[in-house]
Amino acid sequence: MKRLAIIGGGITGLSAAWYACREFTRLGINASCTLFEASDRLGGKIVTERTGGFVIEGGPDSFLAEKPAALELCRELGLQDEILPSNEQYRRVYILRRGRLVPFPEGFRLTIPTRWMPLLATPLLSPFGKLRMAAEVFIPPRKDPEDESLASFIRRRFGNECLERIAGPLLGGIFVSDPERLSMQATFPRLLEMERTYGSLIRAARAASAKRPQNGPLADRVNRAHRALFHSLRNGIAGIVEALERHIEAGVIRRTQVHRVIPSGRSLRVETEAGEAFLADAAILAIPANRAAEIVRESANGLAEKLERIRFVSSAVVTLAYRADAIPAARPLDGFGVLVPDAEGRAILAITWSSTKFANRAPPGAALMRVFLGGPRHEGLAWQSEEDLVQIARTEVASILGIRASPLFHRLHRWIEANPQYDVGHSTLVKAIESEGRSLTGLFFAGSSYHGVGIPDCIESAKRAVLGVLQYWRDQSDESSG
C-alpha cells in the first residue's frame, strides 16, 4: 500500500486530502492518506464565528467567482445551495482621496480604463494623470522578458498617479504587498500577456469587450456569469472547511507538530515533535514556505534556503459591529468598502463593509465591518495590544465614515508572518523549489506561498500537488518494471 502524508490542515491540506482519496478510489490505487495538523482546529486562516445573527470572518471572507476551483469544490461537497454571491446592487468600491470617499471609476477593469468619460470625470487623478493614463495606447510594449515589479509595470504603462492612487491600493492590496517589490509574472501574468499581444492594455480590454456578446441568450448567460464578483457561503466561508472535515476519508491527526521530513530509502520519514515517526511514499507540505523550510532543513539545506527566500509580512483584522442607526445618513455603507492609499498617511489599509458585501452577515438593525491593519509598510501595528488596535480602528472609522458611536462588540484576528510576499523573481524561485522537492524522494509543496493567495488558488495548488504525487508514483513504478 502506498502512503501519502499531508502536512498542514488549512484549506490547502484539506483539499489535497479530498482530491487524493477521490483519485485513489477512481484509479483503483491501494493507498492511504494521513493529514497532520499542529493545532486543535482545521482550516488555517479560514476562521468563521457565528454569534447573535452575525457571521464574522477572521480571515478570507470570500473567493473570486472567475476562478472556478472553489465553486467546483463547493459543488462536489454538496454545498451548491449554500453558495452566496456578493451583493451586486452595491458592487462599488471607494478609494480614499484627501479624506474623501471617491468611487472607483466605472468602466475600469482592474486599472485599465475601457471608457473615456469615467476616466475624465474621476477626481482621483489630476488632469495630467488622466492624460498620462489615456496615453497608454501610445506606449510601446516592453521587450525585456525578465520579471518586473507591479510598480514598474504600472508606472511604465499608466504613470505614477495611477500607481499611487489606483493600482497600488487595489492590486498591491490583494497581496498585502509593496508594489515596488511585487512580481508581475507571479501575480498578474494576464496583464503582461495583454501587453505582449496587443501592445496596449487599453486596446486589449476593448478587444475583449468587443468579443463579448451584447444581446441575446448567450449575452445574458455571459453577463450573469460576470455579475457576481465574489462568492461565499450563507453561514460563512468556514462551511467549506466543515464540509471537507465531514467528507474526507483520510486519517486526520491534530495537535501534532511535524518536526522534520527526511528521506529513508525510497520513502520519507515524517517525525513529530513528540518523537513519533511515520513512513510515507510521498508528502505534500501544505504549510507556509517558512515553516516548510524548518521541516526539510536537515535533509535538504539548499532547498530550505530557497524556501526561506519567500518573505512573509504580518497583518491584523479588527471586526466592528454597530447599530444601523449609528451609521450617518450622509455616509451610507453603499459599497463593498474603501481602499486607503499609502499617500493618505493613514494607519489602515482598507475597510470592508461586510454586511453590505454579503447578505446574512448581520441581523436586522445592525452593520458589520472589517478594518485591515499592518502590511509591508505598517507591519509593527500587527503586534500592538488589542486595546490599541481596536482604538486605531475606531478612530479611523470615525474619521473616514463619521461613525462615532461605540461598537456593539469587536473581534481581533492577528496574522503574524502569514502573508506571503511574491517578490520579483518569485515564479523562477518556485519552479526551483518544486523541482528540487520532487527529486527529494517525492516531496511536494502546496498553498498560498507559491501560486496564488486566494482560496481558489490554494485549492488548485492542492490538486496540482496530488497530480504530482500520482505521476511520481507512476514514474517509480515504470522504473521498477524497467
Salt bridges, closest charged atoms under 4 A:
GLU23 OE2 - ARG22 NE 3.77
GLU23 OE1 - ARG26 NH2 2.71
GLU49 OE1 - ARG411 NE 2.81
ASP61 OD1 - LYS357 NZ 3.22
ASP61 OD2 - ARG370 NH2 3.93
GLU72 OE1 - LYS463 NZ 3.31
GLU76 OE2 - ARG22 NH1 3.24
GLU88 OE1 - ARG91 NH1 2.98
GLU106 OE1 - ARG115 NH2 3.78
GLU136 OE2 - ARG157 NE 2.56
ASP144 OD2 - ARG142 NH2 3.69
GLU148 OE2 - ARG142 NH1 3.68
GLU148 OE2 - ARG156 NH2 2.55
GLU161 OE1 - ARG165 NH1 3.30
ASP178 OD1 - ARG377 NH2 2.94
GLU180 OE2 - ARG155 NH2 2.37
GLU193 OE1 - ARG196 NH2 2.86
GLU195 OE2 - ARG156 NH1 2.53
GLU195 OE2 - ARG157 NH1 2.83
GLU242 OE2 - ARG50 NH1 3.16
GLU245 OE1 - ARG254 NH2 2.93
GLU271 OE1 - ARG260 NE 2.38
GLU271 OE2 - ARG269 NE 2.60
GLU273 OE2 - HIS259 ND1 3.78
ASP281 OD2 - ARG3 NE 3.21
GLU294 OE1 - ARG291 NH1 2.85
GLU298 OE2 - ARG260 NH1 2.27
GLU308 OE2 - ARG297 NH2 2.32
ASP325 OD2 - ARG323 NH2 2.84
ASP334 OD2 - ARG92 NH1 3.60
ASP334 OD1 - ARG331 NH2 2.76
ASP342 OD2 - ARG377 NH1 2.57
GLU386 OE2 - HIS410 NE2 2.82
GLU396 OE1 - ARG346 NH1 2.94
ASP423 OD2 - ARG181 NH2 3.62
ASP423 OD2 - ARG311 NE 2.70
GLU434 OE2 - HIS451 NE2 2.76
GLU436 OE1 - LYS306 NZ 3.07
ASP457 OD1 - LYS67 NZ 2.85
ASP475 OD2 - ARG438 NH2 2.72
